[in-house]
Amino acid sequence: MTQNWIINTSSPLTVPRAATAQETDHAPFIPPWTLNPNPTMTMARLNDKVALVTGAAGGIGSAVARAFVGQGARVHLVDLQEEPLVALANSLGALASYSLADVSDENATRTYIADALSLRARIDIAFLNAGIVGAVSRIEETPNEVFDRVMRVNVRGVWLGLAGVLPMMRAQGGGSIVVTSSIAGTRGTAGQGAYVASKHAVLGLMKTAALEGAPHRIRVNAICPAPIDTEMMQALAAGIDPGDHEAGKRKVLSAIPLGRYGTADEVAKLVMFLSGDDSSYCTGAAYMIDGGGTAGPVR
């Protein structure tokens, strides 16, 4: 027989109890395992932490920035796109600051890290997320300048970010770094040679940084998203079939078992896990958020 449960919402500690016979006809069934004994416990897990977010003006970066603020952290936002960057910072209010910077530039990296440190003289979390797709073209058809630009932003940007953040985190006694790779960093994809090479390189940097950071209580992990519903993904789908963007999207989704794009908010939830204490034993790993894309071919 199905048991109904009653919740005392006026109590600071919500504990379910079995419904009486009189209450059964009026109380909805709420499974006890879905109850949060203290809802306020999940709202400020990163209270007083300082989080750095590069590529903050993009879809994933902005979603992660909002999630950090939602969990009580101060965020320092970094991007080259001034208008959306300023708009995001303004929307987040007093907990947000920003630097307009090219992550592939050494001096600009020093500046944005110094700007972030000015908040509370520490950076507890670094989300090194800035990246570009480049051209969708065969290797021999891709201009060298495009390859160089992709590697400069996607790889050099992460390299400089790690080189700037790791010594500071060692001095403060630890921290968490999350870098954005891709499922393209775990396999080949025709027509995306530069992007694929860059995302493989990001995983190598992450693993090396994790080994170097572990003795100092610095954790370093990577997220590997499949297609996420952002402007970058829309541009990629358009590059796959310039004459029919929807056909490009269908081709992308044909390789995703769940049959849809992920959302930036779904990615943000994974980044929150890797940034906080719930993942205190996680380092040196690549976390797929890909709708099953790397599990195997869709039949």
C-alpha positions as CSV (number, residue, x, y, z in Angstrom):
1,M,0.0,0.0,0.0
2,T,1.3,3.5,-0.9
3,Q,2.1,5.6,2.2
4,N,1.4,9.3,2.2
5,W,3.6,11.7,4.0
6,I,3.0,15.0,5.7
7,I,5.5,17.9,5.9
8,N,5.6,20.4,8.8
9,T,6.6,23.5,6.8
10,S,6.6,25.7,9.8
11,S,9.4,23.8,11.5
12,P,13.0,24.9,10.9
13,L,13.9,21.2,10.6
14,T,11.4,19.7,8.1
15,V,10.8,16.0,9.0
16,P,8.2,13.9,7.2
17,R,5.7,11.9,9.2
18,A,3.1,9.3,8.1
19,A,-0.3,10.8,7.3
20,T,-3.3,10.0,9.5
21,A,-6.3,8.3,8.0
22,Q,-8.2,11.7,8.0
23,E,-5.3,13.4,6.2
24,T,-4.7,10.8,3.5
25,D,-7.5,12.0,1.2
26,H,-6.2,15.6,1.2
27,A,-2.4,15.3,1.3
28,P,-0.4,14.8,-1.9
29,F,2.2,12.0,-1.9
30,I,5.7,13.5,-1.6
31,P,8.5,10.9,-1.6
32,P,10.6,11.3,1.6
33,W,13.9,11.0,-0.3
34,T,13.1,14.3,-2.2
35,L,12.7,16.3,1.0
36,N,15.4,18.7,2.0
37,P,15.6,18.8,5.8
38,N,17.1,22.3,5.7
39,P,16.6,24.2,2.4
40,T,18.9,27.0,3.4
41,M,21.9,24.6,3.4
42,T,22.1,24.6,-0.4
43,M,21.7,28.3,-1.0
44,A,25.1,29.7,0.1
45,R,27.6,26.9,-0.3
46,L,30.2,29.3,-1.7
47,N,29.5,32.1,0.6
48,D,32.5,34.5,0.9
49,K,34.4,32.7,-1.9
50,V,35.9,34.5,-4.8
51,A,35.4,33.0,-8.2
52,L,37.2,34.0,-11.4
53,V,35.3,33.3,-14.7
54,T,36.9,33.7,-18.2
55,G,34.7,33.7,-21.3
56,A,32.1,35.2,-19.0
57,A,30.1,36.9,-21.7
58,G,29.2,33.6,-23.5
59,G,26.4,31.3,-22.8
60,I,28.2,28.9,-20.5
61,G,30.3,31.6,-18.8
62,S,27.3,33.8,-17.9
63,A,25.3,30.8,-16.6
64,V,28.2,29.8,-14.4
65,A,28.7,33.4,-13.2
66,R,25.0,33.6,-12.2
67,A,25.2,30.2,-10.4
68,F,28.3,31.4,-8.4
69,V,26.5,34.5,-7.3
70,G,23.4,32.4,-6.5
71,Q,25.6,30.3,-4.1
72,G,27.0,33.4,-2.4
73,A,30.3,33.8,-4.2
74,R,31.8,37.1,-5.4
75,V,32.7,36.8,-9.1
76,H,35.2,38.5,-11.3
77,L,34.2,38.3,-14.9
78,V,36.7,38.3,-17.9
79,D,35.9,38.6,-21.6
80,L,36.8,40.6,-24.7
81,Q,33.1,41.4,-25.5
82,E,32.6,44.6,-23.7
83,E,28.8,45.2,-24.1
84,P,27.6,41.8,-22.9
85,L,30.3,41.6,-20.2
86,V,29.2,45.0,-18.7
87,A,25.6,44.0,-19.0
88,L,26.2,40.7,-17.1
89,A,28.2,42.4,-14.4
90,N,25.5,45.0,-13.9
91,S,22.8,42.3,-13.7
92,L,24.7,40.5,-11.0
93,G,25.0,43.6,-8.8
94,A,27.5,44.2,-6.0
95,L,28.9,40.7,-6.0
96,A,30.3,41.1,-9.5
97,S,33.3,42.9,-11.0
98,Y,34.9,42.6,-14.4
99,S,38.0,43.0,-16.6
100,L,38.0,43.5,-20.3
101,A,40.8,41.3,-21.4
102,D,42.3,39.0,-24.0
103,V,43.1,35.8,-22.2
104,S,45.8,34.9,-24.7
105,D,47.8,38.0,-23.8
106,E,50.3,37.7,-21.0
107,N,50.0,41.2,-19.6
108,A,46.2,41.2,-19.8
109,T,46.2,37.9,-17.9
110,R,48.3,39.4,-15.1
111,T,46.0,42.4,-15.0
112,Y,42.7,40.4,-14.7
113,I,44.2,38.2,-12.0
114,A,45.3,41.2,-10.1
115,D,41.9,42.7,-10.5
116,A,40.3,39.6,-9.1
117,L,42.7,39.5,-6.2
118,S,41.8,43.1,-5.3
119,L,38.4,41.8,-4.2
120,R,39.6,39.8,-1.1
121,A,43.3,39.1,-1.8
122,R,42.5,35.6,-2.9
123,I,40.9,33.5,-5.6
124,D,39.2,30.4,-4.3
125,I,37.8,29.2,-7.7
126,A,39.0,29.7,-11.2
127,F,36.8,28.7,-14.1
128,L,39.0,29.0,-17.2
129,N,36.4,28.8,-19.9
130,A,37.2,31.2,-22.7
131,G,37.3,29.6,-26.1
132,I,36.5,29.9,-29.8
133,V,35.5,27.4,-32.5
134,G,37.4,28.7,-35.5
135,A,36.6,27.6,-39.0
136,V,34.6,24.4,-39.9
137,S,36.9,23.1,-42.7
138,R,39.2,20.3,-43.6
139,I,42.7,20.4,-42.3
140,E,44.3,21.4,-45.6
141,E,41.6,24.0,-46.2
142,T,42.0,25.7,-42.8
143,P,44.2,28.9,-42.9
144,N,47.2,28.8,-40.6
145,E,46.0,32.0,-39.1
146,V,42.8,30.3,-38.0
147,F,44.7,27.4,-36.4
148,D,47.0,29.8,-34.6
149,R,44.1,31.9,-33.3
150,V,42.2,28.9,-32.0
151,M,45.3,27.6,-30.3
152,R,46.1,31.0,-28.9
153,V,42.8,31.5,-27.2
154,N,41.9,27.9,-26.3
155,V,45.3,26.6,-25.2
156,R,47.5,29.6,-24.5
157,G,44.6,31.2,-22.6
158,V,44.3,28.3,-20.3
159,W,48.1,28.0,-20.0
160,L,48.4,31.6,-18.9
161,G,45.5,31.3,-16.6
162,L,46.9,28.3,-14.9
163,A,50.4,29.9,-14.7
164,G,48.9,32.9,-13.0
165,V,46.4,31.2,-10.6
166,L,48.4,28.2,-9.4
167,P,51.2,30.1,-7.5
168,M,48.6,32.3,-5.8
169,M,46.5,29.3,-4.8
170,R,49.6,27.5,-3.4
171,A,50.3,30.6,-1.3
172,Q,46.8,30.8,0.1
173,G,46.6,27.0,0.9
174,G,44.4,25.6,-1.9
175,G,41.7,26.2,-4.4
176,S,39.6,24.7,-7.2
177,I,40.2,25.2,-10.9
178,V,37.8,24.0,-13.6
179,V,38.8,24.3,-17.3
180,T,36.4,23.9,-20.2
181,S,37.4,21.3,-22.7
182,S,34.8,19.5,-24.9
183,I,33.8,16.0,-26.1
184,A,36.0,17.2,-29.0
185,G,38.9,16.8,-26.6
186,T,38.3,13.1,-26.3
187,R,37.8,12.1,-29.9
188,G,38.3,13.3,-33.5
189,T,35.7,15.3,-35.5
190,A,36.1,15.9,-39.2
191,G,36.1,19.5,-40.2
192,Q,37.2,20.8,-36.7
193,G,40.9,20.0,-36.6
194,A,42.1,23.1,-34.9
195,Y,39.3,23.0,-32.3
196,V,39.8,19.3,-31.6
197,A,43.6,19.8,-31.2
198,S,43.1,22.6,-28.8
199,K,40.6,20.8,-26.6
200,H,42.8,17.7,-26.4
201,A,45.6,20.0,-25.3
202,V,43.4,21.5,-22.6
203,L,42.9,18.1,-21.1
204,G,46.7,17.5,-21.0
205,L,47.2,20.8,-19.3
206,M,44.5,20.0,-16.8
207,K,46.0,16.6,-15.8
208,T,49.4,18.1,-15.4
209,A,48.1,21.0,-13.3
210,A,46.2,18.6,-11.1
211,L,49.4,16.6,-10.4
212,E,51.3,19.8,-9.6
213,G,48.5,21.2,-7.5
214,A,47.6,18.2,-5.5
215,P,50.3,18.5,-2.8
216,H,49.1,22.1,-2.2
217,R,45.3,21.2,-1.9
218,I,44.6,22.6,-5.4
219,R,42.1,20.6,-7.4
220,V,42.0,20.9,-11.1
221,N,39.3,19.3,-13.3
222,A,37.8,19.7,-16.8
223,I,34.3,19.7,-18.1
224,C,33.7,18.2,-21.5
225,P,30.3,19.5,-22.9
226,A,28.6,18.1,-25.9
227,P,26.6,20.5,-28.0
228,I,25.2,23.2,-25.6
229,D,22.5,25.6,-26.8
230,T,24.6,28.7,-27.0
231,E,25.6,31.2,-29.8
232,M,28.9,29.2,-30.2
233,M,27.0,26.0,-31.0
234,Q,24.6,27.8,-33.4
235,A,27.7,29.1,-35.2
236,L,29.2,25.6,-35.4
237,A,25.9,24.1,-36.7
238,A,25.8,26.9,-39.3
239,G,29.3,26.1,-40.4
240,I,28.5,22.4,-40.8
241,D,25.7,23.3,-43.4
242,P,25.9,27.0,-44.3
243,G,22.9,26.6,-46.6
244,D,20.6,25.1,-44.0
245,H,21.3,25.7,-40.3
246,E,18.6,23.4,-39.2
247,A,20.2,20.6,-41.2
248,G,23.5,21.3,-39.5
249,K,21.7,21.1,-36.1
250,R,20.1,17.8,-37.1
251,K,23.5,16.4,-38.1
252,V,25.0,17.4,-34.7
253,L,22.1,15.9,-32.8
254,S,22.2,12.6,-34.7
255,A,25.2,11.7,-32.7
256,I,23.6,12.6,-29.3
257,P,21.6,9.7,-27.7
258,L,19.4,12.1,-25.7
259,G,18.6,13.8,-29.0
260,R,18.8,17.5,-27.8
261,Y,21.3,20.2,-27.0
262,G,22.3,20.6,-23.4
263,T,21.6,23.9,-21.6
264,A,24.1,26.3,-20.1
265,D,22.4,25.9,-16.8
266,E,23.0,22.2,-16.8
267,V,26.7,22.8,-17.4
268,A,26.7,25.4,-14.6
269,K,25.4,22.8,-12.1
270,L,28.4,20.5,-12.9
271,V,30.8,23.4,-12.5
272,M,29.2,24.2,-9.1
273,F,29.8,20.6,-8.0
274,L,33.5,20.7,-9.1
275,S,34.1,24.1,-7.6
276,G,32.8,23.3,-4.1
277,D,33.6,21.0,-1.2
278,D,31.2,18.2,-2.4
279,S,33.9,17.3,-4.9
280,S,36.8,17.4,-2.4
281,Y,38.2,14.1,-3.6
282,C,37.9,14.9,-7.3
283,T,40.9,16.1,-9.2
284,G,42.7,15.4,-12.5
285,A,39.5,14.2,-14.3
286,A,37.4,15.1,-17.3
287,Y,33.7,15.2,-16.7
288,M,31.4,14.5,-19.6
289,I,28.2,16.4,-19.9
290,D,27.3,15.2,-23.3
291,G,23.8,13.6,-23.5
292,G,25.6,10.2,-24.0
293,G,27.6,11.5,-26.9
294,T,30.7,9.6,-25.9
295,A,29.0,6.4,-24.8
296,G,28.9,5.1,-28.4
297,P,27.2,5.4,-31.7
298,V,23.5,6.1,-31.9
299,R,21.8,3.0,-33.5
